[in-house]
Amino acid sequence: MRRSRRWLPLILLIPFVALLWPPFYNRIDPTIAGLPFFYAWQFAWIAITAVLTWIVFRGRRA
């Protein structure tokens, strides 16, 4: 059972890849809640990364 969870830390590569190439999200439009897309994208990934870190933590602890 423990062996099947070795891939779990690889989930943390998702935020790294999502923020790796700024020209993909470096734009003003569309605005989300009054924020340019650039800032909304980065702010959203803060919450997503926290959730992914929690998932990895819970999976490695069990």
C-alpha positions in Angstrom: 0.0 0.0 0.0 2.8 2.4 0.9 4.5 1.8 -2.5 1.5 3.0 -4.5 1.8 6.5 -2.9 5.3 7.3 -4.2 3.9 9.4 -7.0 1.9 11.6 -4.7 4.6 14.4 -4.3 4.5 14.7 -8.1 1.2 16.5 -7.7 3.2 19.5 -6.5 4.6 19.9 -10.0 1.2 21.1 -11.2 1.4 24.6 -9.8 5.0 24.9 -10.9 4.1 24.1 -14.5 1.0 26.3 -14.4 3.0 29.3 -13.4 6.1 28.4 -15.4 5.3 30.3 -18.6 4.1 33.9 -17.9 3.2 34.8 -21.5 0.3 32.4 -21.2 -1.4 34.4 -18.4 0.3 37.8 -18.8 -2.7 39.8 -19.9 -5.2 42.3 -18.5 -8.4 41.0 -20.0 -10.6 39.4 -18.8 -10.8 41.0 -15.4 -12.0 38.8 -12.6 -13.6 40.5 -9.6 -12.0 43.7 -10.7 -8.5 42.2 -10.9 -6.5 41.8 -14.1 -6.3 38.2 -15.2 -2.5 38.1 -14.4 -3.2 38.8 -10.7 -6.4 36.7 -10.5 -4.4 33.7 -12.0 -1.6 34.0 -9.5 -4.0 34.5 -6.6 -6.1 31.4 -7.6 -2.9 29.3 -7.7 -2.1 30.3 -4.1 -5.3 28.6 -3.0 -4.9 25.6 -5.4 -1.4 25.0 -4.2 -2.4 25.0 -0.6 -5.1 22.4 -1.3 -2.6 20.3 -3.3 -0.1 20.5 -0.5 -2.7 19.4 1.9 -3.6 16.4 -0.3 0.0 15.3 -0.5 0.5 15.8 3.2 -2.6 13.7 4.0 -1.6 11.0 1.5 2.0 10.7 2.8 0.9 10.6 6.4 -1.6 7.8 6.1 
